[in-house]
C-alpha cells in the first residue's frame, strides 16, 4: 500500500530541501570561485592605491619628493626613477618581502607595453604564497628622463590557510542556516496547512449534507479565495437542496393527482360505466388526458436533465427559421389557439436562414409560443417578428397578457420557477420550460432575454447566427 503524507509534512520537507539546496549552492560558489574573487579584491585594492600615489606626485609636478602615506591596509609602496634608484619615503621597505628588484620590475613593466602592469608571482621560498605585483609609470612630460615608476607588492599569504579558515566559518554558518530554516519551515508549513486541514473537515461535513457550515478566513489570499468559493458553493448547494425538496414535493403532488384520477375513472369503468358506451368513452378521455399530462411532465424532467448533464449532441446546420416558425404556429392554431380563440400574427420573410440545431430551436419556438398563448387573454393576439440584423437572425414574440413583475423577471429563467405560486397545472408547466430554453440557447451561444411590465404583456426574444451560405 502506497504511503501517504500530510500536507504539513510535505511542505516541511520541501522547505527543508530548498534550504539545503541553497546552502549547497553557496558552498559550491565559495569552493569554485574563492580564489578568483580573492585575487580580484586584492588587485582592486592595490590598483586604487597606485592611482592615488601617482596623482599625488603629479599634483606637485615633480618639484619635490612626497611622503607616501601609511595606508591602513599596510601595503608597501616603492617609487623608483628610470635607473632603479628609490625616490621619496618607502612604506615598510625594510620589512617588505619583495620578490623583484627595481631593475627586474622596470624591465617587466616596459616589456608589458601596458599603462598598468599587474602580475601574480609565486614566492619560491614560501609554498602556497603569492604576491600581487602592480606597477605604473608617472610620466614627466617636461623631462621624460625624470619619469618615475610606482611599484606595489602585496603579499597575499598562504591561500590554503585563508581558504580553510573561510571554509570552516562558512560551514558553521551554512549548518546554522539549515537548522534555522528547518525550524522556521516547520512553523510555516503548520501555518499554511492548518486552515486547509480545517477546510477538509468541514468539506467532509458538507459532503454529508450539512449546509450550515462556514469556511473560515486565514489571512492567506489563495486560501481566503478558496474559502469564499466554498462558502458560495455551500450557499448554492443549500438553495439547490431546498429547490429539490420543493420540486419533489410538487412533482409528488402532481403525480398523485393524475394517478388518483386515472385510478378513480378506471374503477368507474370497471364498476359502473363498463357497459355504457357514452359514459365509458367520457371516463376513458379523462384517463388519456391525465396520462398525457404525466407524460409531458416526465419528458420535460428528462430533457432538462440531459441539457444540464451536457449529454445532448447538437446537430448544427443551416435551416429556414421562418418556415420552422410557421409550421409550429400552424400546429398551435389547430389546438391551443382554438381553445382560447387566440390569433397568432407572424411578421417574417420566408427566405431567412439561421445556423443551429433545427430540432432544438423548434423546441425553443414551441415553448415561447405555448407560454404566450397560455398567458394571453381569451380572444387575444400573439405577435411574432423575425428579422435579419448585422449577421444575426432576431426572433421575438409578444403577448398582451398580465405581464411579469420585476422580481419574477430575475427568476423566470431558473429551474422549477412558475409564475403561479399555487402551481396550477391547468394553466402552466412544471417550471422547467424556460430553463430548457435557456440551456439550448446557451449551447448555441445565442443572446436572449425578455421585456415586460405588469399589466402590459411580455416580449421574449433570442438571436441566432445567420447562415453563412446564401439560399
C-alpha positions in Angstrom: 0.0 0.0 0.0 1.4 3.4 -1.0 2.2 5.5 2.0 0.6 9.0 2.0 1.9 12.1 3.8 0.1 15.0 5.2 0.3 18.4 3.5 2.2 19.8 6.5 4.8 17.1 6.3 5.2 17.6 2.6 5.6 21.4 2.9 8.1 21.0 5.7 10.1 18.5 3.6 10.1 20.8 0.6 11.1 23.9 2.6 14.0 21.9 4.2 15.2 20.6 0.9 15.1 24.2 -0.5 17.2 25.5 2.4 19.7 22.6 1.9 20.0 23.3 -1.8 20.6 27.0 -1.2 23.4 26.1 1.3 25.0 23.7 -1.2 24.9 26.3 -3.9 26.6 28.8 -1.6 29.2 26.2 -0.6 29.9 25.4 -4.3 30.3 29.0 -5.2 32.7 29.5 -2.4 34.7 26.4 -3.4 35.0 27.2 -7.1 35.2 31.0 -7.1 37.0 31.9 -3.9 40.5 32.2 -5.4 39.3 34.3 -8.3 37.3 36.6 -6.0 40.1 36.9 -3.5 42.7 37.8 -6.2 40.3 40.3 -7.8 39.7 42.1 -4.5 43.4 42.4 -3.8 44.1 43.7 -7.3 41.4 46.3 -7.0 42.8 47.4 -3.7 46.4 48.0 -4.8 45.3 49.5 -8.1 43.4 52.1 -6.1 46.5 52.8 -4.1 48.7 53.1 -7.1 46.4 55.6 -8.8 46.2 57.7 -5.6 50.1 57.8 -5.3 50.5 58.7 -9.0 48.0 61.5 -8.7 49.8 62.9 -5.6 53.1 63.0 -7.5 51.5 64.7 -10.5 49.9 67.3 -8.3 53.3 68.6 -7.0 54.7 68.5 -10.6 57.8 66.6 -9.6 59.2 69.7 -7.9 59.7 67.8 -4.6 59.6 64.4 -3.1 56.4 63.4 -1.4 56.0 61.3 1.6 53.7 58.3 0.8 51.1 57.9 3.5 50.9 54.8 5.6 47.7 53.1 4.3 45.6 51.4 6.8 45.9 48.1 4.9 49.7 48.3 5.3 50.5 47.8 1.6 54.2 48.7 0.9 54.7 51.2 -2.0 58.0 51.8 -3.8 58.9 54.7 -6.1 61.9 54.4 -8.5 63.4 56.5 -11.2 64.3 55.1 -14.5 67.7 53.9 -13.1 66.1 52.0 -10.2 67.0 54.5 -7.6 64.4 54.9 -4.8 62.6 58.2 -4.6 60.7 59.6 -1.6 59.9 57.7 1.6 59.1 54.0 1.4 56.4 52.4 3.5 57.7 49.4 5.4 60.6 49.0 3.0 62.8 47.3 5.5 60.3 44.5 6.2 59.0 44.3 2.7 59.0 40.7 1.3 59.9 41.8 -2.2 60.2 39.1 -4.9 61.5 41.6 -7.6 64.3 44.1 -7.5 63.8 47.5 -9.1 65.5 46.7 -12.4 63.5 43.4 -12.8 60.3 45.3 -12.2 61.2 48.1 -14.6 62.1 45.6 -17.3 58.8 43.6 -16.9 56.8 46.8 -16.9 58.3 48.1 -20.1 58.0 44.7 -21.8 54.3 44.5 -21.0 53.6 47.7 -23.0 50.6 48.4 -20.7 49.9 51.6 -18.8 49.2 49.5 -15.7 51.2 46.3 -15.1 49.6 43.6 -12.9 51.0 40.1 -12.3 50.7 37.2 -9.8 54.1 35.9 -8.7 54.7 32.8 -6.6 57.2 33.1 -3.7 59.7 30.2 -4.2 60.7 30.4 -0.6 57.2 30.0 0.9 54.8 27.4 -0.5 51.3 28.4 -1.4 52.2 32.1 -1.1 51.6 34.6 -3.9 52.4 38.2 -4.5 50.3 40.6 -6.5 52.7 43.0 -8.2 51.3 46.3 -9.5 53.2 48.9 -11.5 52.5 52.1 -13.3 54.6 55.0 -14.7 54.4 58.6 -13.6 55.3 60.4 -16.8 57.1 63.7 -16.5 56.2 65.4 -19.8 58.6 68.3 -19.4 61.5 66.0 -18.6 60.8 62.4 -19.7 64.1 61.1 -18.4 62.9 62.1 -14.9 59.7 60.0 -15.1 59.1 57.7 -12.1 57.8 54.2 -11.6 55.4 53.1 -8.8 56.0 49.6 -7.7 53.5 47.9 -5.2 53.9 44.4 -3.9 51.0 42.9 -2.0 51.8 39.6 -0.2 48.6 37.5 -0.2 49.7 34.9 2.3 49.1 31.2 2.1 45.9 30.8 0.2 45.2 27.3 1.6 45.2 28.7 5.1 42.9 31.5 4.3 40.7 29.2 2.3 40.4 26.7 5.2 39.5 29.4 7.7 36.8 30.8 5.5 35.6 27.4 4.6 35.2 26.4 8.3 33.4 29.6 9.1 31.1 29.2 6.1 30.4 25.6 7.1 29.3 26.7 10.5 27.2 29.5 9.0 25.5 27.1 6.5 24.8 24.4 9.1 23.2 27.1 11.3 21.2 28.4 8.4 19.9 25.0 7.5 18.9 24.2 11.1 17.1 27.6 11.4 15.4 27.1 8.0 14.1 23.7 9.0 12.7 25.1 12.3 11.1 28.1 10.5 9.8 25.9 7.7 8.1 23.6 10.2 6.1 26.5 11.6 5.4 27.9 8.1 4.2 24.6 7.0 1.9 24.3 10.0 0.6 27.8 9.5 -0.3 27.1 5.8 -1.6 23.5 6.3 -3.7 24.2 9.4 -6.5 26.1 7.6 -6.5 23.6 4.8 -6.9 20.7 7.4 -9.9 22.6 8.9 -11.4 23.1 5.4 -11.0 19.3 4.7 -13.0 18.5 7.9 -15.7 21.0 7.0 -15.8 19.8 3.4 -16.5 16.3 4.8 -19.4 17.7 6.7 -20.6 19.4 3.5 -20.4 16.1 1.7 -22.6 14.6 4.4 -25.3 17.2 3.7 -24.6 19.8 6.4 -25.1 23.1 4.6 -25.0 25.2 7.8 -21.2 25.2 8.0 -19.0 28.2 7.1 -15.4 28.1 5.9 -13.2 30.5 7.8 -10.7 33.1 6.5 -7.0 32.6 7.2 -5.3 35.9 6.0 -3.7 33.9 3.2 -5.0 35.3 -0.1 -5.3 32.0 -2.0 -6.9 30.1 1.0 -9.3 33.0 1.6 -10.3 32.9 -2.0 -10.9 29.2 -1.7 -13.0 29.8 1.5 -15.2 32.3 -0.3 -15.6 30.0 -3.2 -16.6 27.1 -0.9 -19.0 29.3 1.1 -20.6 30.3 -2.2 -20.8 26.7 -3.3 -22.3 25.8 0.1 -24.9 28.5 -0.3 -25.8 27.4 -3.8 -26.0 23.7 -2.7 -28.3 24.7 0.1 -30.5 26.6 -2.4 -30.4 23.6 -4.7 -31.3 21.2 -1.9 -34.3 23.4 -1.0 -35.4 23.7 -4.6 -35.0 19.9 -5.0 -37.2 19.3 -1.9 -39.8 21.7 -3.1 -39.7 20.3 -6.6 -40.0 16.7 -5.4 -42.9 17.7 -3.2 -44.6 19.5 -6.1 -44.0 16.6 -8.5 -45.2 14.1 -5.9 -48.4 16.1 -5.5 -49.0 16.5 -9.2 -48.2 12.9 -10.0 -50.5 11.8 -7.2 -53.3 13.9 -8.7 -53.4 12.4 -12.2 -52.8 8.9 -10.8 -55.7 9.3 -8.4 -57.9 10.4 -11.3 -56.7 7.5 -13.5 -57.4 5.1 -10.7 -60.8 6.6 -9.9 -62.0 6.6 -13.5 -60.7 3.2 -14.2 -62.7 2.0 -11.2 -65.8 3.8 -12.6 -65.3 2.0 -15.9 -65.0 -1.3 -14.1 -67.9 -0.9 -11.7 -70.4 1.5 -13.4 -69.8 2.6 -17.0 -68.3 -0.5 -18.5 -71.5 -1.3 -20.3 -72.4 2.3 -21.1 -70.6 3.4 -24.2 -71.1 7.1 -23.7 -70.0 7.2 -20.1 -67.2 4.8 -20.7 -65.8 7.0 -23.5 -66.1 10.0 -21.3 -64.2 8.3 -18.5 -61.5 7.0 -20.9 -61.0 10.5 -22.2 -60.2 11.7 -18.7 -57.8 8.9 -18.2 -56.0 9.7 -21.5 -55.8 13.4 -20.6 -54.2 12.7 -17.2 -51.8 10.2 -18.8 -50.8 12.8 -21.4 -50.1 15.3 -18.6 -47.9 12.8 -16.8 -46.0 12.0 -20.0 -45.4 15.7 -20.6 -44.1 16.2 -17.1 -41.7 13.3 -17.3 -40.5 14.3 -20.8 -39.6 17.8 -19.5 -37.7 16.5 -16.5 -35.7 14.1 -18.7 -35.0 16.9 -21.2 -33.8 19.3 -18.6 -31.6 16.6 -17.0 -29.9 15.8 -20.4 -29.3 19.5 -21.0 -27.8 20.1 -17.6 -25.5 17.0 -17.9 -24.3 18.0 -21.4 -25.3 14.7 -22.9 -27.2 16.2 -25.8 -25.4 16.1 -29.2 -26.4 19.2 -31.1 -26.6 18.7 -34.9 -25.7 22.2 -36.2 -26.5 23.3 -39.6 -28.4 25.9 -41.7 -32.2 25.8 -41.6 -35.2 28.1 -42.5 -36.2 29.7 -39.2 -39.2 31.4 -40.8 -40.6 28.2 -42.2 -40.0 26.4 -39.0 -41.9 29.1 -37.0 -44.9 29.0 -39.4 -45.0 25.2 -39.1 -45.1 25.4 -35.3 -47.7 28.2 -35.4 -50.0 26.0 -37.6 -50.0 23.2 -35.0 -50.9 25.6 -32.2 -53.7 27.2 -34.3 -55.3 23.8 -34.5 -55.1 23.1 -30.8 -54.4 25.7 -28.0 -55.4 28.7 -30.1 -58.7 27.2 -30.9 -59.5 26.6 -27.3 -58.7 30.2 -26.2 -59.6 31.9 -29.5 -56.1 33.4 -29.7 -54.7 34.7 -33.0 -51.0 34.4 -33.9 -49.6 37.0 -36.3 -46.2 36.3 -37.9 -44.2 39.1 -39.5 -41.3 37.4 -41.3 -39.8 36.7 -44.7 -39.7 33.1 -45.9 -36.0 33.1 -47.0 -34.4 33.9 -43.6 -32.0 31.1 -42.7 -30.2 30.6 -39.4 -27.4 28.4 -38.2 -28.1 25.9 -35.3 -29.8 22.7 -34.4 -33.2 22.9 -36.1 -34.9 20.4 -33.8 -33.7 22.1 -30.6 -34.6 25.5 -31.9 -38.0 24.2 -32.7 -38.4 23.2 -29.1 -37.5 26.8 -28.1 -40.0 28.3 -30.5 -42.7 25.8 -29.3 -42.1 26.8 -25.7 -42.2 30.5 -26.3 -45.4 30.2 -28.4 -47.0 27.9 -25.8 -46.2 30.4 -23.0 -47.5 33.3 -25.0 -50.9 31.6 -25.7 -51.1 30.4 -22.1 -50.7 34.0 -20.7 -52.9 35.7 -23.4 -56.5 36.7 -22.5 -59.4 35.0 -24.2 -59.7 36.2 -27.8 -56.2 37.9 -27.6 -53.4 38.2 -30.1 -49.8 36.9 -30.1 -47.3 38.7 -32.4 -44.2 37.0 -33.8 -41.5 39.0 -35.6 -38.4 37.7 -37.4 -35.8 39.9 -38.9 -32.1 39.9 -40.0 -29.8 42.3 -38.4 -26.0 42.6 -38.8 -25.3 38.9 -39.5 -27.9 37.8 -36.8 -31.4 36.4 -37.1 -33.6 38.2 -34.4 -36.7 36.3 -33.3 -39.2 37.8 -30.9 -42.7 37.0 -29.6 -45.1 39.4 -27.8 -48.3 38.6 -25.8 -50.8 41.0 -24.3 -51.4 39.2 -21.0 -50.8 40.1 -17.4 -47.1 40.7 -17.8 -44.2 39.7 -15.5 -43.1 41.6 -12.4 -39.6 42.9 -11.9 -38.9 40.4 -9.2 -40.1 37.4 -11.3 -38.1 38.6 -14.3 -34.9 37.8 -12.3 -36.1 34.3 -11.6 -38.1 33.3 -14.6 -35.2 31.5 -16.4 -34.4 29.5 -13.3 -35.3 25.8 -12.8 -38.6 24.9 -11.2 -39.9 28.5 -11.4 -43.5 29.2 -12.1 -45.4 32.5 -12.0 -48.3 30.7 -10.5 -47.4 30.3 -6.8 -50.3 27.8 -6.4 -48.8 25.8 -9.3 -51.9 25.4 -11.3 -51.1 22.6 -13.8 -54.1 23.5 -15.9 -52.5 26.9 -16.5 -48.8 26.2 -16.7 -46.0 23.7 -16.9 -43.8 22.4 -14.1 -41.3 25.2 -14.2 -38.7 23.7 -16.5 -39.7 25.1 -19.9 -37.7 28.3 -19.8 -34.8 26.6 -18.1 -34.7 24.2 -21.0 -34.9 27.1 -23.4 -32.0 28.8 -21.6 -29.8 25.7 -21.8 -30.5 25.2 -25.5 -29.8 28.9 -26.4 -26.6 28.9 -24.3 -25.4 25.8 -26.2 -25.9 27.9 -29.4 -24.0 30.9 -27.9 -27.2 32.9 -28.5 -28.3 36.1 -26.9 -31.8 36.0 -25.4 -33.9 37.9 -22.9 -37.3 39.4 -22.2 -39.0 42.8 -21.8 -42.2 43.2 -19.7 -44.2 45.3 -17.4 -47.0 44.2 -15.2 -50.3 44.6 -17.0 -48.7 45.2 -20.4 -47.8 41.7 -21.6 -44.3 40.3 -22.2 -41.9 40.1 -25.1 -39.4 37.2 -25.3 -36.5 37.2 -27.9 -33.4 35.4 -29.0 -30.7 35.8 -31.7 -29.0 33.2 -33.8 -26.1 33.4 -36.2 -27.3 33.8 -39.8 -26.5 31.0 -42.2 -23.2 31.5 -43.9 -24.4 30.3 -47.3 -26.9 32.2 -49.4 -30.2 30.4 -50.2 
